[in-house]
Amino acid sequence: MHESGVIHKLLQIAFDEAERRGGELRAIDVRLGVLAGGSPDHLREHFEVELRRRGATGIELRIEEQPAYPGGVEITGIELR
């Protein structure tokens, strides 16, 4: 369930930033490095579960795999409405 915690934190950061900027979250761009510990599909599944749990809809998760990146899951950008 490591991915659930990562997704929970990722969404919280993105929602907080969207609120700070005065917009509505539309998409989150993330980079997956060698330490991500899961596949993009698996991460997406947890993302959808967390969105449903929060009652949020219409938010896209855009994943860029970078196996040479020595990190895990990193937000590289957000898109607002």
Phi, psi and omega in degrees: 000015177305319183297325179299316179294320179297313181295318178304311181294317179302313180294321179298316178299314182294317178296319179298318180292320177299317178296317179301322181275352179078029180234177178254130183295127179248322183205153176234129175259129178229154176247133176252119178259188184298333182266011182298325176077012179195163180277160176303320180297318180294318178297319179298319178302312179295325177299312180297319178298315181293323176298314179298318180299324181274352183072025181261145178222163173073020179254128183262141173252116180253119187249130173245116178278129177225081183303336180278346179289126187277023179244195180255247179256126184226131173288127178251349178178162172227154177240135182246158173268000000 
